[in-house]
Amino acid sequence: MSKFGVSQAVLRKEDVRLLTGAGRYVDDVRPEDALHVVFLRSTVPHGRIAALDTSEAKAAPGVVAVYTAADFAGKLVNSVDFEVVKNRDGSKAAAPRRPILADEAVRYAGEAVAAVVAETRAQATDAAELIVFETEDLPVHVETAVGGEAIHEEAPQNLAYDWAFGDEAATERAFAEAAHRTRLELVDNRVIANSMEPRGCFAEWDGAKLHVAFSGQGVWDLKDELAAKMGLAPEAVRVTTPDVGGGFGVKGFNYPEYFVAAFAARELKRTVHWMSGRGEAMLTDNGGRDKLTVAEAAFDADLKLTAMRVNSVSNLGAYNSCFGQYMGSVLPLKVLTGVYDVQTVFFATRGVFTNTTPIDAYRGAGRPEAIYVMERLMDWSARELGVDPVELRRRNFIAPEQFPYRTASGELYDVGDFGRVLDAALERADAAGFAARHAESARAGKLRGLGLCYYIESILGASNEAAKIAFAEDGMVEVYVGTQSNGQGHETVFPQFLHARAGIPFDRIRFVQGDTDLIPTGGGTGGSRSVTLQGNAINKAADEMIAKFRPLAEEELEVAAADLVFEDGAFRVVGTDRAVGVVELAETARARGMTDLLVTATEYTVPGRSYPNGAHLAEVEVDPETGGVAVVRYTVVDDFGFLVNPMLAEGQVHGGVAQGIGQAVQEHAVYSPDGQLMTGSFMDYSMPRAADVPMMAFSTELVPSTANEIGMKGCGEAGTVGALAAVTNAALDAVWQAGVRHVDMPLTPQRVWGWLNAARLAAE
């Protein structure tokens, strides 16, 4: 097989330019003469706007314009779109308008109130400080709990939705009849994504067409919303995305700043640019997680799981974000029961508004939250029932012969061999040698723990994707995709597909993404969908392209169809050395004016979702003197189905685990009772560093998916989905011997030290 084909660990072709400073991000591609936007943001978490005077700012040096919500009248709809769920009684969940610029009131510290456009960023910043902004204070609600004076009239007691799934009565009966019952309360702490490149955009208007370039995860949603809110025909809007320095879900949404830049560009007929600062990003980027959960399990006398009951409350922040309501309801449901055979389930969840930055998808989008609950509950249940955590999982795994398996929530798991994957993980983690390592840590005065998480996740997003193959005049072959690389290696892996399927030389393939003028449709990137959906679409386009060239090949080689085969990028006459390559045929087609052969576009729809899964084993050491938690060993064995590029898959797992360790041990976005973000810089918000993340042993046990032709399962978010519970279970295992019976994320030294000392005092 070619060293550039699928299943080969091809080095990332984009890394040379990205690592040598030749990447082209939003700040690199913006026109030099662009105006700069700076936003006046509320320092008040909740207040009625009493005064907003921009006259002095408008007269400041270099200022071209100052905009408030009043300036949008008749020109820009002052709201951002979002999705809502239905309540358990069938009514629609609360859907208060989220303004682009605050008009009547502000509802979180950091909400944009006015926009200053000036020749330089410094001038815009200085002018923004001249705006007179006064509010009448309103009560502040920051707790992830129903109650308090309503932030929105549509949500009394700040209840945004009350959603449920399952048969509550049947679940109660199962619990009443159970031989054993367990219960666990958990906190899923709020985090900030902190992508390497903050959010940014620029917009330009040529008198007839709007162009917006932004750092995002897909261009089509923003194009549609810009056209709708600005009263433009779809063909009058072009959205592009250059290189992106990390997305992780946080860049998958249409934020207010993009609309303001577009509005200003059309009004001023000048290019307008905005780039977030780090502090601004931490204050205004959608947050992640932030929920409270009570989880319960019922077991029979043989310790088989007979029922589950989950009640949770999710923080939505001050407004519904794009998919904020789905993060706490529909998406966790997809993997709520994990890899276990249980059909009696009741899941109830409520979403609440608070005077904090809105919450939405963060790497894993609802699945890490669900698996964290499931795997913490299984570990806790094992302790309560006096059985080994590995044994309890084995007793309850969905068996290989049960696939395809319809879960209680309706998901169709196509394939799986969870026992085999777990066996491999235990062996590669040297679980048998843990006792010796535990004793060695004890001699050094440390508490050592081993934690397991067996995760499963579901590919999300649109189930279809488009692809186009075009032979360019310069001899390159272009592959157009509907996904968007945020650093995952798409520029490498998608040409691998085309090279393997059509034999086109790897170095002659040009990768094209992120431009609505060049690519009419696409699903963007998110939900671990990119390689599975886009790879299958490229294969389909390649097959159609080969079929289109076949008649020309027959003509050129003067043979009948039955005597012609296609292999290694060429049509060959059976039994001879006569052949003609597809690139050569394209040149012939161009010379003859057969332009229809030069472009092939198609769309692929997956027959079903696929379900990546795997086992994470973490070992931690806890210093009882300081409470410090160190993750000292980490082993992952994943079932990703067919691997297209093992090196890229391993990189995705490493990054995902690092983010999971970050949330489990260090990261925590904290608001004061009066609604101020207390962790708004890296002085206060702890990010994982190289020393905080151990070397990871990664390997795979592949069970190819039957839900797509290639057999892939996706890997983008798997590392994070598995890491949260693995690390936290390991921490509980470590401190259990010291009398601690409960831990929550984040496992900061102060908190762990407090738990240890409370246990010591209780034992005295």
N, C-alpha and C positions, 0 to 999 in steps of 0.2 A: 504493500500500500504506500502511496505517496506520503512523504514526510509532512506534507501540508494538508492531508486529507482529514476527514472526520475521525475521531477517536485518538488523534495524535496531539501530543503536548506541544503545539506550535507556540513559539514565543510571540508575545503581543507586538504586532507591528506598529501600534500607535505609541509604544513606550519611548521610542527614540526621540520623537519630537516632544512628547509630554515631559520627559525627564531632562531634556536639554533646553527647556524654556521656550520651545517653539509651539506650544499649545495656543489655541486661538479661542479664548474665553470672551465673555461679553465685554469686559473692559478692554480686550485687545482688538476687537473688531468694530467698536463704536467709532463713528467719524470724529476727527480731531476737533471739528468746529461745533460739536454738540453742546447744547445748553445743559445745565445741571439742575436736577430737582432735589430739594431737601424738604422733608415733611416736618411740620410742627405736630408733635405728638403729645397727647394728653399726659400730664403727670398725675392726674386724678383718676382713680379707678372707677368712680361712679359719680356722675354729676350732671345736672341740667345746664346746658350752655346758656350763660347769662349775657356774655359779651364776647364778640369776636371782631376786633378792629384791625384791619390789615393796611390801613392808609400809610402809616409810617414805613412799613416794610416795602410797600410798592415804590416809595420814593428813595429807597436805599441804593447805593452805588451798585451798578451791574445788574440790578433786578429787571427782568423783562416782564414778568407777570407773577401775580399771587392769586391762587384759586382757593375757593371754599366751595362747599356743597351748593351754595346758591348759584354759582356760575355754571353748573351743569344743566340748569333748567332748559328743557327742549333740545338738549344736545347730547346728553349722556345719562342713561338711567342710573340713578345713584344706589345701586345694590349689587351684591355679588351672589351668584347662584349657588345652590346647595341642594342636597337630597334629604328627605325626611322619611321616617318609617311610619307604620300605623301602630297605634296603641293596641293593647290586648283586647279592648272592647270594640275595635274596628275603626275608631275615630282617627283622624289624622293628627300626627304629633305636632307640637308647637313649631311654627315656622316664622318667627319674627324677621323682619328685613334686616340684613346686615349692610349698612351703608359703606360706600367707597370712601367718602369723607363724612365724618360725623356731622349731623345737622342739628338735631334737637337735644341729644344727650351724648355723653361719652360713657362707655361701660367697661373699659379696662385701661390700665396704665400702658400707654404705647399706642393707643388708637389714633389714627391719623385724623387731624382736624383741618389742616390747611397745607397747601403745597406752594413752595416758593421756587420759581424758575429764574435762574440767573446765569451770567456768563461763566462764572466759576463756582465750584462747590463752596469755597470759602465765603464768597459773597452771598450765596443762598443761605448758608448757615448763619451768618451774621444777621441777615435780614429776618430770618425766622424768629430770632430772639426779640425782634421789635414788635411782633404781633401781640396785641393785647387780647388775652384769652382768660375769661373768668367763668367760673361755674358755681352753681348752687349745689352744695354737697348732698348726695343721696346715700342711703345705707349701703354698706359694702358687705357682700356675701362671697366668701372664698372657700368655704368648706365643701368637700365632695359629699353633700348630703341634701336631702329635700328640706326646705324650710327657708325662713327669712323673708324679708320684703322682696317682692318680685322685681327682677331686673327688667323683664318684659311683661307687658300687660297680658300677652298671650299665654304666659306660663306662670299661673298662680303657684306660690310656694317654690318657684323656680324649677318646677317639674317640666322638663321638655318632652319626655316620652315615658310611657309605662308599657313595656313590651314583654311578651312572654311566648314561650314555645313549649309544647308538650301537654301531656295529660296529667294535670295536677292531682286529680283524685286517684288515678291509678298509681301515681308515684307515692302518694301518701299511704296507700294500701300496702305497696311493696315495702315501704319503710316499717310499717306496723308489723308486718309478717317476718321481717328480716331477723336472722340469728345475731347479726352484728351490725352496729351503726357507728359511723365516725363523722366527725365534724371539724372543720378548719376555717378560721378567719384569716384573710390575706389582704395585704396592701400591695397594689401595683403602682409604684412610685412614678411621678411625672418626670419626663426627661425632655431635653432639648437636643435636636438633631446635630447641630453644629457641623454642617458640611464644610469641607475645606474652602470651597468658594461660596461666599454668601450669595443670596438672591440678588439679581440685577436685571436690567433691561435697557434698551433704547428704542425709541419710536421715531419714525420719519413719515412725512406726508408730501407727496409730489403734486398735490392738487386733485388727483383722481384716485390714488391708491394709498392705503395705509400699510406700512411695514413695521412690525414689532419683532425685535430679536430679544430673546430672554433666556435665562438659565433655567431650563425646565426639563420635564420628563415626557413631554409630548406636545405637539403644536396644534392639534386640531380642535381641542376643546377651547383653547384660548381664542383661536380664529373665530369659532362659532359665537362665542360670547361677546367678543369685541364687535362683530358685525351686528348682533342683535341689540346690544346696548348703545351703539353709536349710530344706529339707523343706516348702516352701510350694506350694500349687496355683498354676499360672500366673496364674489370675485374681486371686490375692491379691498380685500384684506389679505395680506400675506404675513405669516408668522414663521420665523426661523429660530433655530437653536444651534449655536456653535458648540464647541467643546464645553462640557459641564463638569465642574469639579465636585462631584458627589450629589446625590439626590436623596436616597433613603426614604422616599415618600413625601418628605417635606416640600419638595419642589414639584409635586404633582398637581398643584392647585392653582387657581386663578386668583391671585392676591390683588388687593386694591391698587397697589402702586403701578401695576401694569396698565390699568385703565386710565389712571391719571396721566401717565407719560404719553399714552396714545392721544388722549384728549388734548393735552398741551401741544403736542406736535401738530395736530390738525388746526388748532386755534392760531398758533404762532407761525405755522409753515416753516418750522425749523426742527432739526433733529433734537430730541430731548432725551437725556440719559439719567438713569438713577442706579446707584449701586449701594447696597446696604453696607453699613459698617458692622463690625462684629457685635458690638453692644446692641445696636439696633436690631440685628438678626435675633439675638437671644431674647429680646423683648417682644418681637412681633412675629417671628416664624411660628407656624402652628406647632404646638407641643405634642408630645406623645404619651400614651398610656394613661395613668391617673385614674385608678378605679379601686373600689373596695368590694370584696367578695366574701360571701359565706358559702362554702361548698360542703356537701354532705354525700356520703356513700353508704349504701346498704349491701350487705353480704349475706350469703347463705351459710350453712354450717360447714361447707367445704371451701369457704372463702372465695366463692364465685360472686362477682359483682352483679347484683340484681337490679339496682336502681341508683340514679344520681339525681341530686337536687342542687341547683346553683342559683343563688340570689346575688345580684351585684348592683352597684351604683357607679355610674360613669360620669366624670366631669367633662362637660362640653366646652367649658370656657364661657366667654360672654356672648358668643353667637354660635349658631350652627355653622360649621365649616363645610367644605364640599361633601365629605363622607363621614363627618363626625358622628352622626347618629348611628351609622352602620358599624363604626368601630366597636361599639359596646354591645351590639345586638346581633345583626345578621352574620357578620364575619366570624366572630368567635363560634357561632353555632356550627359552622362548617366542620370544625374539628373538635367540638366540645367533648366528645367521649374518647378522643385520642385513638389509640390502637386497640381498644378493649371492646369485648363483645357484651354490650349492654343495650337494651332496647327501651327500657322504661326510664324516661328522663323528663325533668321539668326544669326549664331555664327561665327565670324572671329577671328582668333588668330594667332599671330606671336611669334616665339621663337627666342631669341637672345643669342649669346655667349658673355660672359663677363670674365674679368680676376679675377674670383672668384671661390671658390670651387663649384663643380657641384651640381646640384639640382636634387632631386628625391622624391620618395614617403615619406610622413610623415603622421602620423596617420589620415587616411581618404582618402589619395591618390586621389586627384582631386575632391572628393565629398564635402569636407568642403569648398574648394575654390568656387565651383559652388553655394552651398546653401548660403554661405555668401553673394554672389552677389544677388541672388534671394530674400533673406529675407531682406537685406538692401534696395533693390529696392522697395519691397512691403511696407515697413515701410515709406520710403521717399514718395512714391506715395500717401499713405494715408494722409500724411501731406499736400502735394501739392493739393490734391483733397478735403480736408476738411472733411474726413470721418475717423471714428475710425479704427485703424489698424486691430483690430479683425474682424470688419464688412467687410472690404475690402477682407480679406482672405476668410471669409465665402462665399462671393459672387462668389469667383473664385475657390473654392475647386473642385476637381474631386468628383462627387457625388457617393455614394455607388452603386447606380444602374448602373453606367457607367463601372464598373469593369467586366471582365478584360479590362484594358485601355491601348491602344497603344499610347505612347507619340510621340511628334513630332520627337524625335530622334530615334524612333523605339523600345524603351524599352517597355516591356509588364508588366505593374503593375498588379499583379494577384488579389489582394484584398486590401481593405482599407476602413476605416471609420473615416476620418480625423475630421469631426465635433464632433463626440463622444469623440475622444481623446482630442480635444481642450477644449471641455466643462469640461471634468474631470480635465484638467490642470488648467483652470481658477478657478474652485472651490477649488482645493487643494492648489493653490497658494494664496487663499483669495484675488483675484483680486478686489473684491467689497470693501475690506477694505484698498485698496491702498491709497485712498484719505486721510484717517485718518493718515496713516503712513507718507504720504507726508507732511501733516501739522505738524506732530511731528518733522520731520527732519528740516523743515523750522524754527521752534522755536529754534532749536539747531544751526541755522546758516548754515545748509547743504542743498544742492540741491539733491532731490531724483527723480529717474527715474525708469520707468518700461519698460522692453523690452521683446518682444516675438520673437521667431523663431519657425516656424514649418518646420522641416527638413524631408527629405527622403533620403535614400542611397541605393545603389545597392551592393549586394555581388559580389566580384570580384574574379579573379583567375580561375584556371582550374575548370571545372564543374564536374570533376570526382575525386574520391578518393578511395584508396585501404585500406583493413583491413584484418588482419589475427588473428585467434584464435588458440592457441596451448596449449595442456596439457603437462606441464613439468614433468620431472621425480620426482621432489621434491614435487609434489602435488599442485603446483601453476598453475593457468591458466593465460597464457600470452596473452595480446591483443597488437598487433603490429599496429601502425598507421603511416600514411604518412604526418601528420601535425607535427608542432614543437612548443612546449610550450615555451613562452618567459615570463612566469609568470602568465598566464591567469587562470590556474587551470585545465589544461588538465588531469593531473594525478588523479584528482578527478572525473571529469565529464565523461570521457570516460569509466572508470569502472562502473559508474552509468548506462550507456547504457547496458553494457553487463550483469550486475546484474539484471536489470529490464527485459531484453528480454530473458535471458537464466537461470535466477535464481541462477547463480553461486554466492556463498558467496562473499560479497564485499571485505573482508579481505584476500581472496585467489586469488585476481586478481592482476597480475603484469603488469605494464604499460611499454611498450617498444617503443621508438621513436628514431629518429635521427641517423640512422646507415645504410648506403647503402649496407652493406654486409648482413644485416638481413632483410631489407625492400627494395624490388627491385624498387618500384616506389612510388611517392608521390608528392603532390602539395605544401607542405610546408604551412607556416602560413602567412596570409596577406589578406586584403580585407574582413574581417569579415566572412571568409569562413569556419573556422575550425570546429566548433561544428555542423553546418548544414551538411557539406559534410561528415565529419568523423563519426558523429553520425549515419547518415543514412547508411553509409558503415558498421559500426559495427553491426547495426541491421540486415542488409542483411547477413553478415557473420554468425551471431548467428542463423538466421533462417536456413541457409544452414547446419550449424553444427548440429542443432537439427534434421533436415531431415536425415542426414547421420547416426545418432545414432538410428533412429527409428527402422530399421530392427533388430538391436541387442537387443533393448528393447523388441520387440515382442518375440524374441527368449528367452530372459531371463525370461520373465513373462509368456511365453507360451500362448499368446493370439493373436487374429487376429488384424489387423490394425484398424478396425472399433471400436474395444473395448478399444482403447488406446488414452489417451489425454495427452498433455504436459502442465504442469502448475507448477509454483513456483520451477522451476529447476529440475523437475522429470517427468518421464512418469508414468501415473497412469492408472490402470484398472478401467474403468467406473463402478460406483456402488459398489466398494470395497475399502479397505484400502491398497491394494497391490500396490507398487510403487518401482521404481528404479531411483535414481538420475543420472544426466548426468555425474557428477564427478565420481560416482561409475562405470558407464558404461565405462568411459575412462580408469579406472584402469583395468577393465576386458579386454578391447580391447588391452591394452599394454601387459597384461599377455598372450594373445592369439596371439600376433604378428600382430594384425590388425592395423598397424601404420598409414594407410591411414585415419583412423577415428580421429587421434589425432591432425591433423592440417587441418584447413579450411581457405582458402584464397579466397577473392573475390574483386570485384570492383563495385562501385556504381556511377551512373551518375544522377545528378539532372535533372528532366524534364524541369525545368526553373529556372531563378533567383528569389530570394525573395527580398523584399524591406522593411527593417525596417524603421519605421517613428515615429515621436512623436513631442510633444510640449515642449519647454523650456521657462520658464518665469524667468527672472532675475530682481532683484532690486538692484540698486547701489545708493550710497551716494557720492556726490562730495563736497569736501571742497573748496569753492571758494577762500579762502585765500591762499591755497597751491597748488590747482589743483589735490590733491590726490583723487583717485577713489577707493572706497571700494565696493566690491560685498557683500551685506548684507543679501540677501535672494535668494534662488535658488530652483526652483521646476521643476521636470521633470516627464512627463507622457509619456511612450513609448509604442509602439505596436511592440513587438518582436515576435509576434506569440506565439507558444507554448514554455514555459520556461522550460528548463531542470533542471537548478539549479538557483532559483531566487537570492540566495546570491551571486553567481558568477556574474550574470548579473548586479546586483546593484554595485558590485565592479568595473566592467568594465565601467559603466556609471560614477561613481565617478572619476575614474582615467582620463577618457576622458574629462570630464568637467573641471577638474583641468588643463589639458593641454590646453584646449580652453581658460580658464580664463588667463592662463599664456601668451598665444599669444595676446589676446585681450588687456590686461592691462600692461604687463611688458616686455615680451621677444622681442628682436629685435637684429638681427645680422647686424652689421653695418660695411661697408668697407669705408676706406678713399678714396678720389679721386685718390690717387696713388696706390690703390689696396691692402692696408694692412688691415687685420681684426682688428678692433678696440675693438671688444667685445670677446676677446679670452680667458677670464677667468671669474670665478664667481664674480670677483671684478667689472666687467664691464657688464656682461650679467646677467640680473635679472631673477631668477627662482622663481616661486610661492612657498611660504612656507605655513605651516598650517594656519597661521593667515590671509593669503590672500584668503583662500577658505572657504566659509561658510558651515555650515551643509546643506546637500541637502535632500530635500523631493523627494523620488523616488517611483513611483508606475507604474503600467501597466494597459493598456486597450487592451486586446489581441484580435486580429483578425487573426486566424491561416492561415498561408500561404497555398495555394493550389499547390505550385510549388515543394514541396517535401513531402514525406509520413508522416513525423512527424509534419509538420506544423510550423517549426521554421523559423526565419528570420535573425538571426545573431545580435550581439550586440557590437562587439569589438571596433568599431570606432564611434558609434552613439553619444556618449557624446561630442566628439570634434566637430563633424559635426554640432551639434545644438548650441554649446556654443558661437561660435565666433559672430554670428549675435545677439543672445539674449543679450549678455553683451554690445555690441557696440550700439545696438538700445536703451538699457536702459540708456547708458551714454548720447546719443543724447537727449533723453527725459528729462534727468536731466538738461542739460545745455541749452536746448531750451528756457526755461523761462528767461535765462540771455542773450538771443539774439544770441547765437551760432547756426549756421545753418548747420554746417558740422563737423563731427569728423571722424578720421581714426585710425586704430590700428597702434601702441600700444598706449593705453590711459595713457601715463606716466604723472606724475605731471607737468613736465615742459611744455609739449605740451598742456595739458588741461588748465593750468594757462595762457598760451599764447593765446589760443582761447578765454578764458573768458575776458581777458584784451583787446584783439583786439575788441571784441564785445562791451565792455564798452566804449572804446575810440570812436568807430564808432557812438555810441548812443549819445555822448556828443555834 
